[in-house]
Amino acid sequence: MKRRNLLPALLLVPLLTRAEIREIAPTVKTPTSFAIVVDRTSYEKSREAVEAYRDAVERDRLATWILVTDGDAPEAIRERIITLAGGKMPLEGVVLVGDIPIPMLRDAQHLTSAFKMDQSRDWQESSVPSDRYYDDFDLKFDFIRRDSVKPLYYYYTMNPSSAQHIDSDIYSARIKAPEREGTDKYALLDRFLRKVVAEKGENNPVDSLFMFRGHGYNSDDPNAWADEQRALREQFPALFGYGGRARFTDYDVFFPMKEHILEEIQRPGTDIVLGHHHGGEQTQYISGSEPASWIDDHAEQIRRSLRAIMKRSKDKAKTRAEWQEKWGFPDAWFATDDSLRRADSLRALTLNIETEDIYRCRPATRFIMHDACSNGSFHWDDYVAGAYLFTEGRTVAAQGCSVNSLQDKWPDEFLGLFAAGIRIGQWGRHVHYLETHLFGDPTYRFANTAAPSVDINEALTVRRGDNRLWRKLADHTSADVQAMALRRLSENGYTGVRELLKERLAASPYGVVRMEAFRLLQRRGGTDVRDAVEAGLNDNYELVRRFSMKEIGECGDDTLIPLLVRAMQEEMLSPRTEFYSRDALTLFDPAKVKAEIERQFDGKERIWPATTARKQELLDWINRTEEYVRENLTTLEDTTKSDKKRSWSVFMLRNNHYHRYVPRYVAFALDGTQPETLRRDMVEALGWFTDSYRKGMIVEMCDRLIAAGQPSSVADEARKTKARLTGK
């Protein structure tokens, strides 16, 4: 386990008035331990179930503490967790049961995968509910206030001295029953814990998996979809042989797909369900528009869309006039009488999976992953991930996100370790972001059929730093055991890891191993990035090519332009990879990119005449985007513009790293005549340039801001940005 000097962390804990946490010691001794943190009322109402759950965990060779809280603030709970983590049986994980305080984190959006909301908005919406507060001891937060309406909400701001990267010391999960009219959350909790005890008594191998995708985003790229299935064959080879069951379906196989998906989730024997779709707190978005093959179908879709627009409109007369002027739609197409509204509502219920649908089901799957926004919004009374747990089905664990989440990530990383018996919490600890959470029992594990000679949980705790072990496991027959070994060797600073990563990226037969090697080389920075990108762009695994293309834009080094232009000619058939190539084009000096396009496209024999049109399309795209970029830069530097307009020009840099203009962004941040808030926001935005070839210039800027007599808000932001860019 990660060992650090815990005293400084404890000294940062505010001295708050609180009740004493009641502590019930484990009944067994094991190399590591686990803790159930439960509020007093939940414990008293479900004491037998809580203790039965404790006993079940201990039967699985994991000593378990019970910590009963009584209105304790997050600081007190975190303090106790840190103390246990440094004890004789070091804590490897916790589960937070019932009404445990919810840290609402601010000024830490860079630790999320996608969340970038204006923090001037309602704090309940613009904060990130996250249990990284409890499981990552290097993250430091300062208490702001407690919510007056939601007393479990505690707001914190990230301290400038905090680590700026997630590296959780332990794993964590929530067991929090939905609060719905007509239900007793304590009865639901009791029933769930008893279900977990029963499921833990089985030795269940992974022999049935179901994956589905909803409409939109990555789901519309068949190349990404096909390659993910190929990768799962590497991660779970037994699933695709005799006796295994692996099934995959799309949102457009039938219309609507909702009932078909729910049927598969309830199929007896299902172990794992992977869902890729858009999401909300209470919704899994599955089906989009109904396929249309005749003009009447298209017309009805338009009418239905117009009714939805009119429903949302505040000025209906103006809205109708605008659409009629643009498209000439007749008045009748805007009709919104009661019968039509009723029909639209009934139709909408057939498209998506709502929590009410889940409560009527008996999900058979033991684990479900929600690769979606907000399905794990445990801070609300009702949420999708919780709904799957608190049914009469067999689901004991789920993963979901508390706020917006990026779909363009690697959701299946290390997933094959489920077949090697990894505890779900240990898996989650290695793949999460600030918003990613586990729900249910994090100690649950499937039978170890993929690596029976390896205790992966022991390896990831008491033998975490054993490079001899991990070097041996780097040659294991399991693809994901190999991938985890590369991660551990890299983080342990193993001598020769650089050469090992390059060898695996170039020669491993497993796409998931090559993907892990690419990511680890990318994180090393310097010349390793170019080597990784050059190899990755030619990889047969679409995800490696996609991430390589994305990294070209993130790095921005002009020497990568020839690779970019060459590669993008090969990726016209892969929508997600092509998307990143077009995005990357805008991040370089347009003159240099256009010159390279001319060089590579002209004077060479082409297979199809459309090549000329393709070249012109790219040149036009570069010209349009450069005009937009320059307009934003002009707005930023124009002191006659309002601070609100100028702030947008800063905010957009979080997603758009225009490396060529970094000197001007730096000059703006250093300019003491500029408004303090804009300078602070610029320093924060430059903290997103983590892979930029010009990040050295940004770090130098931070040093100057920290050393000089700058406003505290600017200097504090400079400390955070420097830590983000240097990893220190």
N, C-alpha and C positions, 0 to 999 in steps of 0.2 A: 504493500500500500504506500501511497505517497506520504512521506514523513516530513514534517516541517516543524519549526519552532512555533508552538501554539500559543506561547505566552503573549506575544504582541497582539494576536487576535483577541485574546481574552481581555486584554487591557483596554481594547477599543469598545467593549460592551458598556453601554450607558448604565449607570446605577439607577435602576427603576424600582419602584415599590411594586412588589409582586408576592403572590402566594408561593409557598415552597412546592416544588415539583415532587410528587410522591414517586418513589422509585422501588420497583419490585425486581429483585436480582434474578438472573438466569438460574435454572435448576441444573444445568450441565456446564462443563467447561470444554471449550473448543478453541482452535487457533484464532478465530475471529468471531465477532458477534453481530447481532442485529438488534434493533430497537423498535418497539411499537409505541408511538407517541399518541396518546388518546386523551380527549377531554374528559373531565370528571363525569359529566352526565352520561355520555356515551358508554363509559366504562361501567358505571353503576347499572345501567339498563341492559347491558350486554356482557356482563362480567364473564359468564360461563363461556360464551362464544369467543371473547377476546382471549381467555386463558386456553381454550381449546386450540385456537389458532397459534398461540405461543408454543404449546406442546407439539403441534404438528411441525412447526419450523425447527424446533429443537430435535425432533426425531430425524430431521434431515441434516443433522450434524451442524447446527448453527445456534449457539447460545443466544438467548433472546431476553432483552430487558423490556419491561413495561414501564413507561413513564407517563404518569397520570397528571395532566395539567389542570389548573383551576384558574382560568382567566389570565394565564401567564402571557406576557408580551413575547413577540418573536425573539427578542434578544435573549431572554431567559432560556428559551427552548434551544436556540442555537448554541448558547454557552454550554448547556449540558451535553449536547451532541458532540461538540468539540472536545469536551473533557473525556467522554467515553471513547472517542476516536483515538485518544492518546493513552488509553488504559492498557492493562495487561492482556485483555482480549480485545484488540482494536476493532472498533465498529466498522463494518463494511457497508451497512445500509440502514435506512429507516423507512418506516411507513407512517404517514400522518393520518390518523383515524378520527373522523368526526369533524367537530368544529375547531380546527387548529388554525391560528391566525394566518392570514394570507399576505405575504409581502407583495406590495404593489410597487414595482421598481421603476425609477425614473432616471433619465440621463444615462441610459445604458442600452439604447436601441442598437448600437453597433454589435451587441452580443446576440441579437436576434438574427434570423435568416432573412427577414424581409420587412419587419415592422418599422415604419418611419412616419408616425403620426405627429402632427404639430402638438406640442405639449401645453400650449395655451388652451387647448380644448378641455372638456370635462375630464377631470383626473381619473374617474372610473374607467374611461375609454382610452385615455392617452398614456396610461401606465401599463406596465407588463406584469401580470400576475406570474410570479416565478418562485419555485422552490430551490433555485440555485442559491438563494439566500441561505438555505439550510445545509446544502450538500457541497458547496464549493467554499472552503474556508479562506482562500486567498482573495475572494471578492469582499470588498469593504463598502458598507453603506451607512449613511447618516440618516437617523430618524427625522422625519418632517412632521407628520401628524397622523392621527387616527381618523378614519372616516366617520362622520357624524351620523350617517344613514346606514352604512354597512359596517358595523363595529368590528368585524373580522378583518377589514381592510386596514393595513398599516403601510403608509407611504414612506418610501426611502429614496434618497438621491445617492448616486454612486460617488464615493469619496475619491478625490484626485489621486490619493496614494494607492488606490486599489489596483490589483491586477486587472488587466484589460482583455483577458482571454479566459475562456472557460476551461477548467481542468478540475473537475469535481473530485473531491477526496473520497466521497462515498456515493452510493446510489440512493435515490429516494422515490417514493410513490405516494399517492393519495388514495384513501378509501373514504369517499365523501358521497353520501347518499343524496340523490336529487330531492328537492323539497317541492312536492306537488300537492295540490289540493286533494284531500281524501286519502293521503298516504301517511304513514308513520315512519319517519326516517330512521328511528331507532330499531323498529321492527325490520326494516329493510337491511340495516347494518347487520343485525343479528343473523338474518337469513343468509346474507352474503358470506359472512365469516364461516358459517357452518358449511356452505357450499365449497369454499376454499379448502377447508379441512378434508372434506370428502375427496376432492380432486387431487390433493397432495398425497393421498393414500394410494393412488394409482401410479404405476410405472408406465407412463404413456409416451410412446415414441412419436415423432413427427412422421406421419404417413398419409396425411391429407391436407392439401393446401388449396385455397381458392383466392384468386386475385381478380379484381374488376376495376374498370376505369369509368369515370363519368365524363361528360362532355366538356370540351374546352381545354386550352393550354397544352401541357405536354401530352394529354390524352389524344390529341389530334395528330400526333406524329407517329405513324405506323412503324418507323424505324426504331424510335426509342422504345416503343411497346414490344416489338419483336425481340430486340436485344435484351430487354429486361427479362423476358422469358428464358432466353438463352443463358443469361447469368444465373437465374434460379436453378437451372439444370446443373450448373457447376456447384452451387451452394447446397443443393439438396438432391444429389444424384439418385438416392434411393426412391424418391418420390416419382421418378420417371421410369422406374423399372417395374418388374412384376410385383404386385401387391401394394404399390403406391398409387396415390390419386392426386393429380394436379390438374386444376381446371381454371380456365381464363375466359373472361367475357368482356365485351365492350358495351358501351351505352347504346350503340346503334345496331346491335344484333337484332333486337326486336324493339318495338315502340309500344308502350313504354317498357323500360327494363326493371323498374322498381321491384315488382313481385318476383321476377326471376332471380334477382340478386338476394332478396330476403329468403327465398326458398333454399338457395345454396348455403347461406349463412346458418340456416337451421338444419342442414343435412347432418344426420348422426355420424359421428366419427371425425368431424372436421376439427383440425388442430389450429390452423393459422388462416386468418383472412387478411388480405392486403387490399386496402381501398385507396385508389388514386382519384381524387375528385375535388371540386370546389366545396367549401363548407361554411356553415354558420354555427352559432351556439347550439341550435336545435335541429339543424338540417344537414343532410348529405345530399348535395346536388348531383343528380344522376343524368336525367334526360334533358336535352335541349329542345330544339324545334323538331316537330314531326317531319319525317322525310316527305317531300312533295314531288309527285310525278305528273301532275296535271295542273292546268292553269287555275282551276277552281280551288285546288289545295293551296297554291301560292297566294291566291287572293284572300282566302280565309286566314292564313298566317299573318298577312298584312293587317287585316281587320282586327285580329286578336292583339297584335302589337300596338296598334293605334289605341285600342281600348285601354291597354296597360299604361300607355303614355298619358292619356287623358286622366286616368285614375290618379296618377302622381302629380299632375299639373295643378298649380295654384291659380293660374289665369287660363282657364280652359278655352275661352274665346280666342285669346292671343295664340295659344298653342295650336289650335285647329287652323287658324288663318296662316300660320307659318308653314305648316305641313301641306296645306292645300296650295299655297303659292309655289312651294318647291316641287310638288309631285302631282298636283291636280286631283287629289283624292276627292270623291263625292261626299256630301254631307252624311249620307247614310252609313258610311264606313266608320264614322266616329260615334255611332250610337252606343249608349251605355245604359240601357234599361235593365231592370232588375233581373229579368230572365237571362240576359246575356252575362251579367255579372255572376249570377249563380252558376251558370254553365262554365264560365272561366275558372271560378273557384274550385268546382268539382274536378275539372280537368287538371288544375295545378296539383291537386292532391295525388294524382296518379304519377306525377313526374319524379318526385324526390322522396327520399326517406326522411321522415320526421321522427322525433323522439316518441311521439304517440304510437307510431307504427312499431317501433322497437319494443315498447312495453307490451305490445300484444303478441310478441314473438317469444320463442324459446331458442335463442342463439346457441348452437352446439359448439361453436369454435371456442377453444380455450383462450386464444389470444387474437386480438384484432388491432391492426395498425390503421390509423386515420391519417393518411398523407393529404392533409387538407387544412384550411384555415379554421380556427376557432372551435373545432369539434371537441377540444379538451378544455373549454372555458369553464373550469371548475369553480370559478369565483361567482358564477351565476347559479340560480336555484336549479335550473334544468340544463343539462348538457349531454351531447351525443355519447361521449365515451362513458359517462356514468350510466346512461340508459342501458347500454349493453351489459354492464356489470350487474345492475340491480333488477334483473329479470329472473324468471325461474329457469333460465337456460344454464349453460355450463361455462360461460365466459368468466375467467378469473383475473385476466389482465388485459389492459388496453394501452395504447399510446395515442396521444393527441396533443394539439397545440392550443394554448390559451388565447392567442391572438393570431393575426395574419401570419402566414407561413409561406415560404418560397417552395413551390413545387419543383423548380429546376435545381434540385439537389440530389444527393445519393441516398434515397430512403432505405435501401436494402443493405446498406453497409453492415457487414458482420452477421447478417441474418442467419446464415448457414450454421452459426455457432449454436443455434437452438437445437440442432440435431446432435451437437456435441455436449448437450446438457448444461449450457450456460444458464445461470439464473437470469431471468428477464431484466432484473435491475442492473446486473453487470453489463448486459448488452446495452441497455438504455444509457448508462453512464458514459459510454464511449461514442455515442452518436447524437447526443442532444445539443440543442441550442438553448437560449434563455427561455424561450416560449414552449419548449418541448417537455411533455410530462408523461409519466407512467401513472396508471391508475390500477387499483387492485393490489394483488400480491406480487411484490417485486422479487420474492424469493422463489417463486414458482419456476420449475425447470422441467423440460421434457427429458425422456430417457436418453442416455448417451449412446447412440448407435453409430455416430460418425467418427468418434475418436475415443473408443473405450479404454485405451491405455493412458489417456490424459485426463487429469482432473483440472478442467479449464478454470473453474472457480478458485481453486487453490493457487493455480498459476497466476491469476490476475490479482491475488491479494498478497499472500505471504511470500510468493515467489515472483512478484512483479518486477523486481530488479535483477533477476537471475538471467544474465545474458547467455550463459551456457545453455540453459534450458530453452530459451527463446530462439537461439541460433539453431538448435536441433529441431524445434517445431517449425522453423522456416522451411523445412524440407518435408513436412508432414503431407500425407495423402489428401487431407481435407483442404480445399481452397481457402476457406475462411480462417482455419487455424493458421495457415501460412500468412494470410493477410494480417491477422492480429499479431503474429510474431514480428512482422515488419514494423508494425506500429510500435510495439514495445521496444524493439531494438533501436528504433529511431529516437524515441523519447528517452531511452536510457543512455543515449550517447555512445552506442556500441562502435568500437573501432572497425572501420571497414563497411559501415552501413551504407555510405554513399555508393560505393561500388556495387554492393548487393542490390540496392534499389534500382540502379541503372540496369543491372543484369536482368532483374525480374521484369522490369518494364519492357525490355527488349525481347525477352525470350520465354516468359512464363506462358504455359498453354492456357492459363485461366485468366479470363477477362477481369474478374474481380480482384485478382492479385495484381495485375497490371494497373488497374485503377487505383488501388491502394498505394502502389509504388509511385505512381504519378503524383498523387496528392502529397505524399511525404517529400518527394523531391521539390515540388512546388513550394512547400513551406520552408525549405532550406534557403530559397532565394538565390541571388547571384547567378552565376553561369549555369547552375543546376536547372534553373527555370527554362532557359533556352533549350538545353538538352532534353528536358522532359517534354516540352512542347513539340519539338521537332520529331521525337519518337511518337508522341501521342497522336499527332495529326494523321499518322499513317496506321493507326491501330484499327483492328477489325471490330472492336467494341464501340458502339456509337457513343456511349457515355464518356469514354476516354477522349474521343475526338471532340465531343461537345465541350468538355471541360478544358481541353487544350486550346480550343478556339476562344473560349471565354478568357483564359489566362493571357492570351496575346493582348487583348484589349486592356486587361487589368495591369499588365506590365508596361506596355506603351513604348518599349524600346524600338527605335527606328530600324534596328537590324532585323526585327521580326516582320517587317512589312512584306518582303518577298515571300516568306512562309505563309503569311495571311492570304495574299492574293492568289498564290498557287493553290492553297488548300480550299479556298472558297469556290474555286472552279470545280472541285471534286464533291462538294457538299450541297449541290443544288437539289438533290433528292432527299435530303435530311432536314426537315423544316426547323427543328430546334437548333441544330448546329449552324445552319445557314442564318438563322436569326442572330446568333452571336457573331457571325462573321460580318454581317451588315452593321451591327452595333459597334464592333471593333474598328471598322473603317472610319467612323466618325471621331475616334479618339486620338488619331494620329494627325500629323501635319498633312492637310489635304493636298498640297502641292506634291509632296513625296509619294503619297498614295496614288494619286492620279498618274504620276510619271511611271510608277511601277505597273499600274494597270495597262498603260499604253505599251510598255515594254513587253509584258507577258502576253497580251492579247494580239498584238500586231505582228505581221510577218510570219505567222505560223499557220500551218494547215489545220483546219478545223473540221470536225465531223459534220457539223450542221451550220447552215447559214445564220441561224439565230444567235450565234456567238457575237456578231456585231451589235445586235440589239441589246444583248446582255451587257456588253461593255458600256454602251451608252447609258443603260439603266443605272449602272453603278456610278458612273461619272455624274449623272444628274442627281442621284441620291446624295453623294458627297457634297455637291454644290448647295443643295437645299439645306442639309443639316448644318453646314458651315455657316450659312447665313443666320440660322437660328442661334448657333453658338456665339457668334459675334454680337448679335443683338442682346443676348443675355449678359455678355461681358461689358458691353456699352452701358447697359442699365445698371450693372453693379458699380461701375466707376463714375456714374453720373450723379453728382451730389444734389442736383436739382430734383431728382426722383424721390418719391417717398421711401421711407425705410421699409415699408411693407413690400413694395415692388422690388426693391433691391434685395430684400431677404430671400425672395424666391430664387433669385439668381445664385444665391449661396446654397440654398436648400437643394437645388437640383444637382449640385456637384456630388452629393452622396451616391447617386446612381450613375453619374456621368463623369468619368475621370479624364478630363481633357489635359493630359500630361503636358502638352506644349505650352499651356498657359499657367503652369504652376508658378513660374517666377512672378507673374502679375498677381496671382492669388496670395502668394507669400508677402509681396510688397503691400497689398491691401491689409493683411493681418497685422503687419508691423507699423502701419500708418496710424499714429496716435491722434490724428485729426478726424479719423473716421469714427462713427458711433460705436460705443463699446459693445453693444449687443451684436452688431454686425461683425465686428472683429472676433468676438467670442464664437459666433456661429461659423465664421470662416475657418477658424482653427479647428473646430469640431468637424466640419465637412472634410477638411484635409486629412483628418484621422481615418477616413475611409479609403485613402490611397495606399492601402497596406502593401500592395505588390508593385506599386509604381517604381519605375527605374529612377524617378526623381524624389523618392522619399527621403534620401539623404538631405536634400535641400529643405524639406519640410521639418526634419528633425533639428537641423541647424536653426531654423526659425523658432522652434519650440525652446531651444536652449536660450536664445536671445530673450524670448518673452518671459521665461522663468527667472533669468538673472536680472533683468531690468526692473525698474520700478513701475510695473504694469498694474492695471486694475486686477483685483484678485480673481474676478470671473474669467478674464483672459488668461492669466497665469495658470489657474487651476485647469482650464481646458487644455492648455499647452502640455501640462504634465500628463494628462490622460492621453492626448494624441501621441506624445512621444512614446509612452508605454505601449500603445497599440502598434506603432510602427516598428519598434525595436524588439518587442516581445519581452521587455524587462519591466 
